[in-house]
């Protein structure tokens, strides 16, 4: 499934551009204390799930920008290049990801900064919530306003395609060897980004 056509930029969307230093700084600051995998690969297939699988196997960033990969030196990578992700077939991945809107993607990026996928994670930062939101928007800006956003997190909001972080209950569809893994996939016409957090609860 290709990204849905988004049309012109709407109110609330960002037309900001981002440079390498700003993007890398935002990713590093938001996720350096999480157990994370944050990376971008080239979009090479109409079926972007194939590009997600390539990302799990650590394809290089097409711009040479640095993400984060806490499992990079894990010895289990020798036997399974996708570790800690499980090498599922494309249909398995596809059925576990659902599309969300950009505002929900921004909130999710902030919730992924620590375990339990909650916005209460922001309390550990010295910055204000708005300053952290600017960082999340910087991360998303790389992929443009026409990008589509997908997650394995189940926190459905009142409107289809949204996440509600005010509700206490939530779920997710795991894709890794960990007892909990939550993430965001961002799909543009040219790139696919993954932002994932792992924990053993």
C-alpha positions as CSV (number, residue, x, y, z in Angstrom):
1,X,0.0,0.0,0.0
2,X,1.5,3.3,-1.0
3,X,1.1,6.5,1.1
4,X,-2.3,8.0,0.7
5,X,-2.4,11.3,-1.3
6,X,-2.4,14.1,1.2
7,X,-3.2,17.1,-1.0
8,X,-2.0,20.6,-0.2
9,X,-0.5,21.5,3.2
10,X,-3.3,22.0,5.7
11,X,-3.5,24.2,8.8
12,X,-1.5,22.6,11.6
13,X,0.9,20.9,9.2
14,X,4.5,22.0,8.9
15,X,6.3,23.0,5.8
16,X,9.6,23.3,7.6
17,X,12.7,21.8,6.1
18,X,15.4,20.2,8.2
19,X,19.2,19.9,8.0
20,X,21.4,17.0,9.1
21,X,22.7,18.6,12.3
22,X,19.2,19.6,13.5
23,X,17.7,16.2,12.7
24,X,20.6,14.2,14.3
25,X,20.5,16.4,17.4
26,X,16.8,15.9,17.8
27,X,17.0,12.1,17.4
28,X,19.9,11.8,19.8
29,X,18.4,14.0,22.5
30,X,15.0,12.4,22.4
31,X,16.1,8.7,22.4
32,X,19.6,8.5,23.8
33,X,18.3,7.2,27.1
34,X,15.8,4.7,25.6
35,X,16.5,1.3,24.2
36,X,15.9,2.3,20.6
37,X,16.3,1.7,17.0
38,X,15.9,4.9,15.0
39,X,16.9,4.8,11.3
40,X,16.0,5.7,7.8
41,X,16.4,3.8,4.5
42,X,15.6,4.6,0.9
43,X,12.1,3.9,-0.4
44,X,12.8,1.4,-3.2
45,X,9.5,-0.5,-3.4
46,X,5.9,0.5,-4.0
47,X,5.1,-1.9,-1.2
48,X,6.9,0.1,1.5
49,X,6.7,-2.9,3.9
50,X,9.6,-4.4,1.9
51,X,11.6,-1.3,2.8
52,X,10.7,-1.7,6.4
53,X,12.2,-5.3,6.3
54,X,15.3,-3.9,4.7
55,X,15.5,-1.3,7.5
56,X,15.3,-4.0,10.1
57,X,18.3,-5.6,8.4
58,X,20.2,-2.3,8.7
59,X,20.4,-0.7,5.2
60,X,22.4,2.5,5.2
61,X,20.8,5.9,5.6
62,X,20.5,7.3,2.0
63,X,21.7,10.8,3.2
64,X,24.4,9.4,5.5
65,X,22.6,10.8,8.6
66,X,23.2,9.1,11.9
67,X,20.3,7.4,13.8
68,X,20.5,5.2,16.9
69,X,20.9,1.4,17.1
70,X,21.3,0.1,20.6
71,X,21.6,-3.5,19.3
72,X,24.3,-2.7,16.8
73,X,27.0,-4.6,18.7
74,X,24.7,-7.4,20.0
75,X,26.3,-10.8,19.3
76,X,22.9,-12.1,18.3
77,X,23.1,-9.9,15.2
78,X,25.6,-12.4,13.7
79,X,23.0,-15.1,13.5
80,X,20.0,-12.8,12.8
81,X,20.8,-9.5,11.0
82,X,17.4,-8.1,11.9
83,X,17.8,-8.7,15.7
84,X,16.1,-7.6,17.9
85,X,13.3,-7.6,15.2
86,X,12.0,-11.0,14.2
87,X,12.4,-11.7,10.5
88,X,8.6,-11.9,9.8
89,X,7.2,-12.2,6.3
90,X,5.8,-8.9,4.8
91,X,2.2,-9.9,5.4
92,X,2.9,-10.3,9.1
93,X,4.4,-6.8,9.3
94,X,1.6,-5.3,7.3
95,X,-1.2,-6.6,9.5
96,X,0.5,-5.2,12.6
97,X,0.8,-1.6,11.4
98,X,-2.0,0.8,11.1
99,X,-2.0,4.3,9.7
100,X,-2.3,7.3,12.1
101,X,-2.4,11.0,11.4
102,X,0.6,13.4,11.8
103,X,-0.5,14.8,15.2
104,X,-0.6,11.3,16.6
105,X,2.8,10.5,15.0
106,X,4.2,13.6,16.8
107,X,2.8,12.4,20.1
108,X,4.0,8.9,19.5
109,X,7.6,10.1,18.9
110,X,7.4,11.8,22.3
111,X,5.9,8.7,24.0
112,X,8.7,6.5,22.6
113,X,11.4,8.4,24.5
114,X,11.1,5.8,27.3
115,X,9.3,2.6,28.3
116,X,5.5,2.2,28.5
117,X,4.7,4.4,25.5
118,X,3.3,7.4,27.5
119,X,3.6,11.1,27.4
120,X,4.5,11.1,31.1
121,X,8.0,10.1,29.8
122,X,8.5,13.8,29.1
123,X,8.9,14.6,32.8
124,X,12.5,13.3,32.7
125,X,13.6,16.0,30.3
126,X,14.7,19.5,31.3
127,X,13.1,21.0,28.3
128,X,9.4,22.1,28.2
129,X,6.9,20.0,26.4
130,X,6.8,22.6,23.6
131,X,10.5,22.5,23.2
132,X,10.4,18.7,22.9
133,X,7.5,19.0,20.4
134,X,9.7,21.1,18.2
135,X,12.3,18.3,18.3
136,X,9.6,15.8,17.3
137,X,8.5,18.0,14.4
138,X,12.1,18.3,13.3
139,X,12.3,14.6,13.1
140,X,9.1,14.3,11.1
141,X,10.1,17.2,8.8
142,X,12.7,15.1,7.1
143,X,10.0,13.1,5.5
144,X,7.8,16.0,4.3
145,X,4.1,16.8,4.9
146,X,2.9,14.2,2.4
147,X,4.4,11.3,4.4
148,X,2.2,8.6,5.8
149,X,2.6,7.4,9.4
150,X,2.1,3.9,10.7
151,X,2.4,2.3,14.2
152,X,2.0,-1.1,15.9
153,X,0.6,0.7,19.0
154,X,-3.1,0.4,19.8
155,X,-4.3,3.5,21.7
156,X,-7.3,4.4,19.4
157,X,-8.7,7.8,19.7
158,X,-12.3,8.9,19.1
159,X,-11.5,9.8,15.5
160,X,-10.2,6.9,13.2
161,X,-6.5,7.2,12.5
162,X,-5.7,8.9,15.8
163,X,-4.0,7.8,19.1
164,X,-5.3,8.9,22.5
165,X,-2.6,9.1,25.1
166,X,-5.0,10.1,27.9
167,X,-6.5,6.6,28.1
168,X,-4.9,4.3,30.7
169,X,-5.2,1.1,28.7
170,X,-3.2,0.4,25.6
171,X,-1.8,-2.5,23.5
172,X,0.6,-3.2,20.7
173,X,1.5,-5.8,18.1
174,X,5.1,-6.9,18.9
175,X,7.6,-7.3,16.1
176,X,10.7,-8.2,18.2
177,X,12.1,-10.6,20.8
178,X,11.4,-8.1,23.6
179,X,8.3,-8.4,25.8
180,X,7.4,-4.8,24.7
181,X,8.2,-3.0,21.5
182,X,6.5,0.1,20.2
183,X,7.2,2.2,17.2
184,X,6.5,4.5,14.3
185,X,7.1,4.0,10.6
186,X,7.2,7.1,8.4
187,X,6.8,6.6,4.7
188,X,7.5,9.2,2.0
189,X,8.0,8.8,-1.7
190,X,11.7,8.5,-1.3
191,X,12.5,7.4,2.3
192,X,11.1,5.1,5.0
193,X,12.0,5.9,8.7
194,X,11.6,3.7,11.8
195,X,11.6,4.9,15.4
196,X,11.3,2.0,17.8
197,X,11.6,1.5,21.5
198,X,12.2,-1.9,23.2
199,X,11.9,-3.0,26.8
200,X,11.5,-6.2,28.9
201,X,8.7,-5.6,31.4
